[in-house]
């Protein structure tokens, strides 16, 4: 009975030691990157980070979970689904990723003219009932726009295709948002009843065109982000870090071995006293 009660404690101690090593390494050595595939007329694609296929068979409106990468320069490329890593990419972007930072690589445009752009995401969620939002323009047929609260103020001004506004604090609530052609009163699109929850960060992303309806895709950013949508295969999953460094695993193994030795010694002593 003693052995059954003690062994889970040993396992838990080893697990905690391992997890602590991974968290420290992740904070110091990793960036977090996700991909938004929002070309309205492109076929399914695979997404590569450098030479590694990271997402498979993604389709329109797919937003992956965040994926851990090493700090430094990486190339994110999109290729036809099922193609080899040597196939010429439809689009790619090279970006230097900073430690502890979050990024969204948005891939959009007309099929045959796809473009990829990297945006840095805000991490910390607001408090006090506020929300934080920005606007990303990914609709290739839509001119530069202002994002306006219907009957109210302009939130974001003169945002062109492949551009993002700065983040802006907003009171939480429900908004009717309009995309208005910059410099005019022409309403290009109205998104009714957009819910902006308190203590969240979002990218309100204009997508569509090229035969697809123009719409607003609300994407949760950084600490507000959830599981991936669109069925992307993200391998290790959203915020799951890659395997920890061998040193961290070795340290955890030594701790576990030492604890196990103590338990075995205690059991032998107990058995000796009992006899």
Secondary structure, 3 states (H helix, E strand, C coil): CHHHHHHHHHHHHHHHHHHHHHHHHHHHHEEEEEEEECCCCCCCEEEEECCEEEEEEECCCEECCCEEEECEEEEEEEEECCCCCCCCCCEEEEEEECCCCEEEEEEECCCCCCEEEEEEECCCCCCCCEEEEEEEECCCCCCCEEEEECCCCEEEEEECCCCECCCEEEECEEEEEEEEECCCCCEEEEEEEEEECCCCEEEEEEEEECCEEEEEEEEECHHHCCCCECCCCCCCCCCCCCCCCHHHHHHHHHHHHHHHHHHHHHHHHHHHHHC
